[in-house]
Amino acid sequence: MQSPLNARLGISSEDLPDGRVRLALETDESLRSEGGRIHGGIAALLLDGAMGRAVERSLGAGQSCATVQLSVQYLAPAEGLLTAEGRIVRRGRTLAFLEGECRRADGTIVARAHGTWAIR
């Protein structure tokens, strides 16, 4: 099921067989900051969404999760089609640790992230 936010922004989501999740968004002028570049929050949004969906896929009936910590390192300007992949590094009963990468279509890494999700 696609989230309403992803649907509104035109973000596609793909659940990969190995548990990773890939989100993709074609950027346009409406996502630029005052400085003229694609706003860094777009990469953060994609990374948080991909990593969060990876955790959600691991939940049992009646469980939920929420981001409690997200750290993003920006490595290159974002342009064009962006894809973010998230994966679980370690999952316990109440916490999950994840990492992800956001790339441009040419393979350049735009941003990397790691984060912690609470599980209830």
Secondary structure, 3 states (H helix, E strand, C coil): CCCHHHHHHCCEEEECCCCCEEEEEECCHHHECCCCCECHHHHHHHHHHHHHHHHHHCCCCCCCEEEEEEEEEECCCCCCEEEEEEEEEEECCCEEEEEEEEEECCCCEEEEEEEEEEEC
